[in-house]
Amino acid sequence: MNALTAFFTPNAWRVFRRNMLAWQKYAWSSVAINIVEPFAYFLALGFGLGAYFSLTGYGSLVQFMAPGFLGLTALNTATFDASWGCYERRVFNGVYESMVTAPVDPLEIAAGEYIWQAFRSVLYGSLFLAVIAGFGLVHSWWALLCPVMLALCGIVFAIPALLVSFVVKTQEHLFYYFSFVATPMVMIGGVFFPLDKFPHWALALAWLTPLYHAVKVFRSLVMGTVTASTGLEALWVIAAIVLLAFVPVRSIRARLAN
Amino acid sequence: MCAISSIVYARSLTKRYGAIEAVRGIDFSISAGECYGFLGVNGAGKTSTMKMIYCRIARTSGELGVLGMDPARDASRIKQRLGVVAQENALDPELDVVENLLLYASFFGVTGAAARRRADELLELVAISGKERALVRELSGGMKRRLVIARALVNDPDILVLDEPTTGLDPQARLLVWEKLTRLLERGLTLLLTTHYMEEAARLCNRVAVIDEGRILAEGQPSQLIERFAAQDVLELVDVGGRLPDDERLDGLVLRRERHGETQYLYTADNRVLLHRLAELGFDPPRHVARQATLEDVFLNITGRGLSE
């Protein structure tokens, strides 16, 4: 078994089911938290700030941000639960400890967590998609493919977050990851504003983050401007998953295996 | 004992964590249907030994066989046939009682109606019926421990491994756990446990290994160990100073003498005879306890310190 084939084992899906069972007990509050906060930012920035100007070549700010926020929602929800949540499950609640006492491979646990983050990302992202559709900001049936991209986002953002949760010494150190990695990624990801006026080096940096590519895909799907390059952007994210999946293997095994 | 006929065996087994040698070359051999106990204080190497057996940590050197397999190669297959009650309960606090059992069962491929039936049987066995939908944090310490035992049995294991099954429980809860474990033994299950309660070892174990600082210092049936390292009876004398008659004048009635703090321990075949002789010599111990020897005395005599220290 390797980091990728682990996704297709029954145990990975049992780990996913475990998270689902736990989540069902507080599902409504979780949905509320994951929808209300991005929505508040969206309203304030899009309609509040956006009322003062429009973006040359892109139309209103609110229209520009709507698809970007799909990527942002996926990043936030997967990053937080794969780091903070997984740290809690591993260290405080002993959830993984009992799993590795049973014949569950640590890689199956990781894969189950990635699948779980894909689910969360699809759920919260799709709810957001429904909201922006209600505001008339979705212009194409291509948008029906957004959940697929949301699932890929959930996985690609979960992998580094899970790794961080396995290497930090205390839970508070996760804030380093939020502040130094996740938040800057949002700033240069093309969520809030176009990146045309960025210097080359900043654009190169943005190109290295999965969010940049994911947001481009969401924008094409929502606006109906799908071309071959949209497929390439999606492929970039899939390639990132395939490569990144192998990075945390040693840490995960070191913490959980024999 | 021959390695082939034993369900778990170790030869020169060691475990080192960096510079710390937790297990320093131990040998043991356990037969099917037996209850085998490791008796020792905290840090003696009990938990490390157990974790090597249930494939949680890798051994440093030596041989180890579990169910005819090697944990270094066949961890997954061994785990499939073991029940483990680790020192920490590691119950899932976000799931209820039944969900905890069903999830764990699913990892062994026990699912659906079969899992459900198994869960019901086990909850009845450990006397937690009626609490199916309770969250784990709502259970008492004793119930949690019994739930962990039930969880360890979901895969109908060949061996049940228990690391300090009753540490931290009140006496009543402990009795209930012992009663459940005794029932499992009667059904023919092999039990492997660690404890620092000599009463637990004496009550449950066919054989006990006294383990200290990573080494097995003595091994045998509890009664044999007591006979060999202690005596039938013990007379504990508190604060007698130098007034106690020496061994010669006691006609060899005292088989062994130990002194710890203010207490002298006289090991003898029969307390009544010894007390009678002391009275004849005009020595009337002001404060004393006359009792039967226990594994505690064995431990004291072998290691020079008490189990509860």
Interface residues (C-beta under 8 A of the other chain):
Chain A: P10 N11 R14 R17 R18 L21 A22 K25 N93 G94 V95 E97 S98 M99 V100 T101 A102 P103 V104 D105 N258
Chain B: Y54 C55 R56 I57 A58 P71 A75 S76 R77 K79 Q80 V84 A86 E88 N89 A90 L91 D92 P93 E94 L95 E99 L103 Y104 S106 F107 F108 G109 R151 N155
